[in-house]
Amino acid sequence: MAKQVVTRTYTASVRNHKQVSDDLDSLGFAASKLWNVGRWTISRVWDEIGYIPEHDELTAYLKSHKRYDDLHSQSSQRVLQELAEAFNGWYGKRRNGDTRANPPGYRKHGDDHPRSTVTFKNKGFKLDTKYNRVRLSKGSNLKEYWSDFILCEYETRPDVDLSTVENVQQVRGVWTGDEWELHFVCKVEIEVSDTPGEKTVGLDLGINNFAALAYEDGHAELYPLNCLKQDDYYFSKRIARCDDTDSEQATRLNQNKSARRTHYFHTLSKHIVQRCADEGVGTIVVGDLSGIREDEEHDEAKNWGKHGNLDLHSWAFDRFTDLLAYKAGMEGITVEQVSERDTSKLCSCCGRKRDTNRVERGLYACDECGTVANADVNGAENIRQKVSPSLATDGVDRSNGWLAQPSTFLFDKETGAFAPREQVTS
């Protein structure tokens, strides 16, 4: 077993909640007010010049605003950083044809501000693990005197001891809807498994099949996107019926949709890593999707068709890859990213490149060597060969074999896990 330093988030309850809740409320309200100030500022800049300020530009501009000093400077910076990230995410969807995407809204219901999460970085908190206390800094506007702070007594799970972690990087005050809780973001050293083997697998992320895997020893697997598409359709219809997209009902629906997607990502990444460990895979080669929204030839956004754009840009590519890398690392498996350029056009058997070989979305037929393949699996095999160029078979005709007829795994809603298509009941 090897040692590895990873990031962990531990949740803790606030034991003296009654004594500190008012102070935490004031910080949560202040974070919402600063968000709204930043929201108004970005909206004005966007209306004037069609530009979204980066978080450092927004921070520099609002440092003199009275709301900025309601929180510790690092906490205010984090609020504005989250806002800028949310706007950039919206703009990415808008630029690529998602007309349903709305910009981040104001955090306000009538005259009331909700309690927003407050993040305290290294200069904004002081941890006392001996007595299970953490001191959280207030902004200068909310202090009664210069050294004023909030002293929270916390309680973690019995198996968590913050005194043993290497480094506590952040403390977050999070309102659950009923009470405040603390999230400690820490660096911890853990034991990871030895590499299960030296084989490679290629992983291609696509529009209809969320993932296609091509293993070095010849077989392949597909993970269709049907479950996420059903959720998108269901929740979009429900949210569209709401009178206000910022209403409590719409917020709950968006939260449920996000939670189901998060569960899907976690479950799929865990399943793929376990399959790789069982197959003796030491390296997962993933197509780098960072440029998937760009058309290099015409220097503009790619047009995937109306529904393709909506589906594509509702995914969190980086989020899934990060989860996969994290879970793979626990099993001693390496995740490498390579360019996806031309992997959908190349024949994985003979290497011939031709656009017309992709007959339709799910079929690849090579006019040079006669290979017939599932298009996503062919792409996954090309991705794998960029790291391990060995062919899966030695000249054997693979038409109607593993390339054309991969195993299919579906998400089973009854069990909350992935299973072979023939075993799924829902």
Solvent accessible surface area in square Angstrom, and as a share of the most:
residue,aa,sasa,rsa
1,M,141,0.63
2,A,50,0.38
3,K,129,0.55
4,Q,72,0.32
5,V,68,0.39
6,V,14,0.08
7,T,63,0.37
8,R,53,0.19
9,T,70,0.41
10,Y,35,0.13
11,T,61,0.35
12,A,2,0.02
13,S,54,0.35
14,V,12,0.07
15,R,125,0.46
16,N,22,0.11
17,H,41,0.18
18,K,176,0.75
19,Q,128,0.57
20,V,10,0.05
21,S,21,0.13
22,D,110,0.57
23,D,47,0.25
24,L,3,0.02
25,D,21,0.11
26,S,39,0.25
27,L,2,0.01
28,G,0,0.00
29,F,67,0.28
30,A,4,0.03
31,A,0,0.00
32,S,0,0.00
33,K,71,0.30
34,L,0,0.00
35,W,16,0.06
36,N,18,0.09
37,V,29,0.16
38,G,0,0.00
39,R,31,0.11
40,W,137,0.48
41,T,11,0.06
42,I,0,0.00
43,S,21,0.14
44,R,101,0.37
45,V,40,0.23
46,W,57,0.20
47,D,99,0.51
48,E,142,0.64
49,I,124,0.63
50,G,43,0.42
51,Y,97,0.37
52,I,13,0.06
53,P,10,0.07
54,E,83,0.37
55,H,72,0.32
56,D,87,0.45
57,E,80,0.36
58,L,1,0.01
59,T,12,0.07
60,A,72,0.56
61,Y,153,0.58
62,L,6,0.03
63,K,110,0.47
64,S,109,0.70
65,H,63,0.28
66,K,137,0.58
67,R,63,0.23
68,Y,8,0.03
69,D,61,0.32
70,D,4,0.02
71,L,5,0.03
72,H,39,0.18
73,S,52,0.34
74,Q,30,0.13
75,S,1,0.01
76,S,0,0.00
77,Q,61,0.27
78,R,54,0.20
79,V,5,0.03
80,L,0,0.00
81,Q,44,0.19
82,E,51,0.23
83,L,0,0.00
84,A,3,0.02
85,E,90,0.40
86,A,39,0.30
87,F,5,0.02
88,N,60,0.31
89,G,41,0.39
90,W,25,0.09
91,Y,78,0.30
92,G,24,0.23
93,K,72,0.30
94,R,125,0.46
95,R,106,0.39
96,N,7,0.04
97,G,39,0.37
98,D,12,0.06
99,T,130,0.76
100,R,132,0.48
101,A,23,0.18
102,N,99,0.51
103,P,50,0.31
104,P,19,0.12
105,G,30,0.29
106,Y,90,0.34
107,R,68,0.25
108,K,93,0.39
109,H,90,0.40
110,G,65,0.63
111,D,132,0.68
112,D,99,0.52
113,H,45,0.20
114,P,46,0.29
115,R,79,0.29
116,S,8,0.05
117,T,53,0.31
118,V,3,0.02
119,T,4,0.02
120,F,2,0.01
121,K,51,0.22
122,N,103,0.53
123,K,154,0.65
124,G,1,0.01
125,F,28,0.12
126,K,130,0.55
127,L,43,0.22
128,D,45,0.23
129,T,44,0.26
130,K,163,0.69
131,Y,125,0.48
132,N,59,0.30
133,R,82,0.30
134,V,0,0.00
135,R,98,0.36
136,L,0,0.00
137,S,28,0.18
138,K,16,0.07
139,G,1,0.01
140,S,76,0.49
141,N,77,0.39
142,L,56,0.28
143,K,64,0.27
144,E,154,0.69
145,Y,132,0.50
146,W,222,0.78
147,S,46,0.30
148,D,18,0.09
149,F,81,0.34
150,I,3,0.01
151,L,69,0.34
152,C,0,0.00
153,E,61,0.27
154,Y,5,0.02
155,E,96,0.43
156,T,28,0.16
157,R,125,0.46
158,P,146,0.92
159,D,108,0.56
160,V,17,0.10
161,D,77,0.40
162,L,9,0.05
163,S,67,0.43
164,T,106,0.61
165,V,26,0.15
166,E,115,0.51
167,N,72,0.37
168,V,21,0.12
169,Q,66,0.29
170,Q,39,0.17
171,V,0,0.00
172,R,76,0.28
173,G,1,0.01
174,V,27,0.16
175,W,66,0.23
176,T,71,0.41
177,G,48,0.47
178,D,127,0.66
179,E,85,0.38
180,W,3,0.01
181,E,40,0.18
182,L,0,0.00
183,H,36,0.16
184,F,0,0.00
185,V,12,0.07
186,C,0,0.00
187,K,61,0.26
188,V,13,0.07
189,E,104,0.47
190,I,32,0.16
191,E,93,0.42
192,V,10,0.05
193,S,37,0.24
194,D,96,0.50
195,T,80,0.47
196,P,51,0.32
197,G,20,0.20
198,E,168,0.75
199,K,79,0.33
200,T,11,0.07
201,V,0,0.00
202,G,0,0.00
203,L,0,0.00
204,D,16,0.08
205,L,10,0.05
206,G,13,0.12
207,I,20,0.10
208,N,64,0.33
209,N,21,0.11
210,F,2,0.01
211,A,0,0.00
212,A,1,0.00
213,L,0,0.00
214,A,0,0.00
215,Y,3,0.01
216,E,51,0.23
217,D,74,0.38
218,G,7,0.06
219,H,58,0.26
220,A,2,0.01
221,E,2,0.01
222,L,15,0.08
223,Y,0,0.00
224,P,24,0.15
225,L,2,0.01
226,N,62,0.32
227,C,9,0.06
228,L,3,0.02
229,K,68,0.29
230,Q,92,0.41
231,D,11,0.06
232,D,22,0.11
233,Y,147,0.56
234,Y,108,0.41
235,F,10,0.04
236,S,31,0.20
237,K,97,0.41
238,R,77,0.28
239,I,28,0.14
240,A,83,0.64
241,R,172,0.63
242,C,16,0.10
243,D,154,0.80
244,D,73,0.38
245,T,75,0.44
246,D,69,0.36
247,S,33,0.21
248,E,118,0.53
249,Q,83,0.37
250,A,0,0.00
251,T,57,0.33
252,R,130,0.48
253,L,11,0.06
254,N,70,0.36
255,Q,110,0.49
256,N,76,0.39
257,K,48,0.20
258,S,58,0.37
259,A,62,0.48
260,R,103,0.38
261,R,28,0.10
262,T,37,0.21
263,H,90,0.40
264,Y,4,0.01
265,F,0,0.00
266,H,73,0.32
267,T,21,0.12
268,L,0,0.00
269,S,0,0.00
270,K,136,0.58
271,H,33,0.15
272,I,0,0.00
273,V,6,0.04
274,Q,94,0.42
275,R,47,0.17
276,C,0,0.00
277,A,22,0.17
278,D,92,0.48
279,E,43,0.19
280,G,17,0.16
281,V,1,0.00
282,G,6,0.06
283,T,25,0.14
284,I,0,0.00
285,V,0,0.00
286,V,1,0.01
287,G,2,0.02
288,D,53,0.28
289,L,10,0.05
290,S,90,0.58
291,G,40,0.38
292,I,21,0.11
293,R,70,0.26
294,E,64,0.29
295,D,34,0.18
296,E,125,0.56
297,E,148,0.66
298,H,112,0.50
299,D,131,0.68
300,E,94,0.42
301,A,27,0.21
302,K,69,0.29
303,N,128,0.66
304,W,78,0.27
305,G,33,0.31
306,K,153,0.65
307,H,130,0.58
308,G,9,0.09
309,N,14,0.07
310,L,21,0.10
311,D,31,0.16
312,L,1,0.00
313,H,4,0.02
314,S,24,0.15
315,W,15,0.05
316,A,32,0.25
317,F,12,0.05
318,D,104,0.54
319,R,88,0.32
320,F,2,0.01
321,T,15,0.08
322,D,93,0.48
323,L,27,0.13
324,L,1,0.00
325,A,44,0.34
326,Y,87,0.33
327,K,33,0.14
328,A,0,0.00
329,G,14,0.14
330,M,59,0.26
331,E,58,0.26
332,G,18,0.17
333,I,5,0.03
334,T,73,0.42
335,V,31,0.18
336,E,68,0.31
337,Q,94,0.42
338,V,28,0.16
339,S,61,0.39
340,E,41,0.18
341,R,150,0.55
342,D,41,0.21
343,T,5,0.03
344,S,45,0.29
345,K,72,0.31
346,L,50,0.25
347,C,1,0.01
348,S,4,0.02
349,C,32,0.19
350,C,60,0.36
351,G,43,0.41
352,R,86,0.31
353,K,110,0.47
354,R,103,0.37
355,D,94,0.49
356,T,95,0.55
357,N,4,0.02
358,R,75,0.27
359,V,87,0.50
360,E,108,0.49
361,R,121,0.44
362,G,41,0.39
363,L,61,0.30
364,Y,0,0.00
365,A,32,0.25
366,C,6,0.03
367,D,81,0.42
368,E,112,0.50
369,C,63,0.38
370,G,45,0.43
371,T,9,0.05
372,V,50,0.29
373,A,1,0.01
374,N,22,0.11
375,A,2,0.01
376,D,16,0.08
377,V,0,0.00
378,N,0,0.00
379,G,3,0.03
380,A,0,0.00
381,E,0,0.00
382,N,12,0.06
383,I,0,0.00
384,R,0,0.00
385,Q,37,0.16
386,K,90,0.38
387,V,52,0.30
388,S,20,0.13
389,P,105,0.66
390,S,55,0.35
391,L,82,0.41
392,A,17,0.13
393,T,36,0.21
394,D,137,0.71
395,G,77,0.74
396,V,100,0.58
397,D,114,0.59
398,R,15,0.05
399,S,28,0.18
400,N,104,0.53
401,G,29,0.28
402,W,37,0.13
403,L,0,0.00
404,A,27,0.21
405,Q,131,0.58
406,P,23,0.14
407,S,62,0.40
408,T,21,0.12
409,F,20,0.08
410,L,24,0.12
411,F,23,0.09
412,D,7,0.03
413,K,91,0.39
414,E,132,0.59
415,T,99,0.58
416,G,21,0.21
417,A,43,0.33
418,F,16,0.07
419,A,21,0.16
420,P,38,0.24
421,R,133,0.48
422,E,143,0.64
423,Q,117,0.52
424,V,25,0.15
425,T,109,0.63
426,S,68,0.44
